């Protein structure tokens, strides 16, 4: 009878605790079971339907106040997946967090301080979109209530504008999309003081799982996982060369073999980490280099994105994000492995190809051209210098007593990562963050009669690149008329 009474009271206590994520009511002394029925010997039990309902009430993503629907503080815990709550995605956590007021016309000083922050979104001003003020006190209250931590315990709070004088973060969200966790079931280990809750399976067969831990008198969130992440990790752990049908490689050097790539992915799968998703928002985690491979039978005429395994990396060294198409587990992983990261980071690197003797004879004109190009691309405070990467004779045979040398250069900024904000069209950066492809045309240094004559630029169309750049000219005069020389506009 005592054992039955304890189970009922424990179930009721859990329901109440999950409803409030607050202090547990002390259990009556006479409900302590005898040694032979101690909780340590009890298996984990399933949540009752009443407890499931209590969980969903406690973790509701929105509520109504005065007829207005607003997100609840707990909804932020469900906007990202993590194995450790201290590594949740802070920007996602705050995106729909209930604010402590929006900036208005009376907050000029605060708005001005916010606009002065590095990386502040251009064009954002009070009135253009809602600017939400979220105080540290509000954030800490939610973190402490639901996770037993404060913002000081979080691994990373960057990526969200913050003003120390106001001790507040600021978001610019104008839509409504709080995180959600709808509990469908779960189990409680009374002895260990843990609870595992889960959602209904999604169409791909996976589900969200929420881990709770009892800390003294309180229950706290410890992890929020997508089981597809684990399935994808297992897929990578067991990947073989036979699984890889094709590697989509964007660099000019040779792509890795299926054997090499499979081995790199297996090794990287041994080092998963909790990490925010890589973004394209101008931060140091930008997606800069990518690699796609297709886990489908080899030698197909076409490969579907449904079978693609996507790898991407940014400036954060040794971190690679991996996710798959519809035919692969729908998770998103972050792996910390130098070898795999360097494969992506160096994928667009090519060795310089410079005929030093030929360049020396034409150095003055070549440098003048790239100095003029630099003046063009640095007008808005962008690139600050250039480095020659190519100077090689291009024509198959001399024509009109003229020769053409294919030339190329990479441009750089100070600091180097500034180049990422300037990329457009077919431009790209190498592992040193030098920008290539600013000249979208083929560029040649042309000599006539053995003397530097000018620079010729041609569109990438018609015959194969560099096969016969001077073939379209019938006379030396026509050729000279098409050349750029110092003093001319580009």
HELIX and SHEET records of a PDB file:
HELIX    1   1 UNK A    2  UNK A   20  1                                  19    
HELIX    2   2 UNK A   29  UNK A   31  5                                   3    
HELIX    3   3 UNK A   35  UNK A   37  5                                   3    
HELIX    4   4 UNK A   39  UNK A   41  5                                   3    
HELIX    5   5 UNK A   49  UNK A   58  1                                  10    
HELIX    6   6 UNK A   73  UNK A   78  5                                   6    
HELIX    7   7 UNK A   85  UNK A   87  5                                   3    
HELIX    8   8 UNK A   90  UNK A   95  1                                   6    
HELIX    9   9 UNK A  108  UNK A  115  1                                   8    
HELIX   10  10 UNK A  136  UNK A  147  1                                  12    
HELIX   11  11 UNK A  151  UNK A  153  5                                   3    
HELIX   12  12 UNK A  227  UNK A  237  1                                  11    
HELIX   13  13 UNK A  241  UNK A  243  5                                   3    
HELIX   14  14 UNK A  258  UNK A  268  1                                  11    
HELIX   15  15 UNK A  305  UNK A  307  5                                   3    
HELIX   16  16 UNK A  338  UNK A  345  1                                   8    
HELIX   17  17 UNK A  356  UNK A  361  1                                   6    
HELIX   18  18 UNK A  363  UNK A  377  1                                  15    
HELIX   19  19 UNK A  416  UNK A  422  5                                   7    
HELIX   20  20 UNK A  476  UNK A  481  1                                   6    
SHEET    1   A 5 UNK A  45  UNK A  46  0                                        
SHEET    2   A 5 UNK A 185  UNK A 189 -1                                        
SHEET    3   A 5 UNK A 194  UNK A 198 -1                                        
SHEET    4   A 5 UNK A 208  UNK A 215 -1                                        
SHEET    5   A 5 UNK A 218  UNK A 226 -1                                        
SHEET    1   B 2 UNK A  62  UNK A  65  0                                        
SHEET    2   B 2 UNK A  68  UNK A  71 -1                                        
SHEET    1   C 3 UNK A 132  UNK A 135  0                                        
SHEET    2   C 3 UNK A 168  UNK A 171 -1                                        
SHEET    3   C 3 UNK A 162  UNK A 163 -1                                        
SHEET    1   D 5 UNK A 246  UNK A 248  0                                        
SHEET    2   D 5 UNK A 289  UNK A 294 -1                                        
SHEET    3   D 5 UNK A 308  UNK A 313 -1                                        
SHEET    4   D 5 UNK A 319  UNK A 324 -1                                        
SHEET    5   D 5 UNK A 332  UNK A 336 -1                                        
SHEET    1   E 5 UNK A 353  UNK A 354  0                                        
SHEET    2   E 5 UNK A 385  UNK A 393  1                                        
SHEET    3   E 5 UNK A 402  UNK A 412 -1                                        
SHEET    4   E 5 UNK A 442  UNK A 448 -1                                        
SHEET    5   E 5 UNK A 451  UNK A 458 -1                                        
SHEET    1   F 2 UNK A 428  UNK A 429  0                                        
SHEET    2   F 2 UNK A 435  UNK A 436 -1                                        
END                                                                             
